[in-house]
C-alpha cells in the first residue's frame, strides 16, 4: 500500500519485547519501552540475527528505553513473593538486543525499585518530559549503550542433562 514508507515498531513491556524481536528478525527499527530482556529468547528461538561484529551484541536497529526504578527490564522481578511471580511470570531475563537508554531514576530522583513504576505514563510524564535534569554529564538523555557483559538467568543451569557421557 505504501511501498516507500518507513516503518518503526514500538511497544511497551511485552509489546516492546515483541517489537524488538520482530524488528531484529525483519530488519526494521524498533523502540521498546520497559520491556523484559529478549536476547535469550532470540537465541533460543534461533531468530535470524545479523552476524556479530566487534561486540557480543548483534547489530540490530533496536533501542530500549527504561529506568532504574523498574525491575522488569532489569530482570529483577524474581522470587516467590515478587509481584511478577504472584501474577504468574518469572522475569529473570535482563539482556536486551540492540542498545539501551537507561534513566537513573533511583539515583537522580530518589525512586525505589518497584514494579508499580512499570507504567508507560510515568516514563512519559515523570522522565521524558522533565526539562531541568541532566541525566548524564552534559546530556539531557542518557547515551544509548550496548549491554556487553550481560548474563541472563544467572541462577539457571543450561546443558544437555540427558547425555550419558
Secondary structure in CASP SS format (residue, H / E / C, confidence):
PFRMAT SS
TARGET T0000
AUTHOR 0000-0000-0000
METHOD secondary structure of the structure
MODEL  1
X C 1.00
X C 1.00
X C 1.00
X C 1.00
X C 1.00
X C 1.00
X C 1.00
X E 1.00
X E 1.00
X E 1.00
X E 1.00
X E 1.00
X C 1.00
X H 1.00
X H 1.00
X H 1.00
X H 1.00
X H 1.00
X H 1.00
X H 1.00
X H 1.00
X H 1.00
X H 1.00
X H 1.00
X H 1.00
X H 1.00
X C 1.00
X C 1.00
X E 1.00
X E 1.00
X E 1.00
X E 1.00
X E 1.00
X C 1.00
X C 1.00
X C 1.00
X C 1.00
X C 1.00
X H 1.00
X H 1.00
X H 1.00
X H 1.00
X H 1.00
X H 1.00
X C 1.00
X C 1.00
X C 1.00
X C 1.00
X C 1.00
X C 1.00
X C 1.00
X C 1.00
X C 1.00
X C 1.00
X C 1.00
X C 1.00
X C 1.00
X C 1.00
X C 1.00
X C 1.00
X C 1.00
X E 1.00
X E 1.00
X E 1.00
X E 1.00
X E 1.00
X E 1.00
X C 1.00
X C 1.00
X C 1.00
X C 1.00
X C 1.00
X C 1.00
X C 1.00
X C 1.00
X C 1.00
X E 1.00
X C 1.00
X C 1.00
X C 1.00
X C 1.00
X C 1.00
X H 1.00
X H 1.00
X H 1.00
X H 1.00
X C 1.00
X C 1.00
X C 1.00
X C 1.00
X E 1.00
X C 1.00
X C 1.00
X C 1.00
X C 1.00
X C 1.00
X C 1.00
X C 1.00
X E 1.00
X E 1.00
X E 1.00
X E 1.00
X E 1.00
X C 1.00
X H 1.00
X H 1.00
X H 1.00
X H 1.00
X H 1.00
X C 1.00
X C 1.00
X C 1.00
X C 1.00
X C 1.00
X H 1.00
X H 1.00
X H 1.00
X C 1.00
X C 1.00
X H 1.00
X H 1.00
X H 1.00
X H 1.00
X H 1.00
X H 1.00
X H 1.00
X H 1.00
X H 1.00
X C 1.00
X C 1.00
X C 1.00
X C 1.00
X C 1.00
X C 1.00
X C 1.00
X E 1.00
X C 1.00
X C 1.00
X E 1.00
X C 1.00
X C 1.00
X C 1.00
X C 1.00
X C 1.00
X E 1.00
X E 1.00
X C 1.00
X C 1.00
X C 1.00
X C 1.00
X C 1.00
X C 1.00
X C 1.00
X C 1.00
X C 1.00
X C 1.00
X C 1.00
X C 1.00
X C 1.00
X C 1.00
X C 1.00
X C 1.00
X C 1.00
X C 1.00
X C 1.00
END
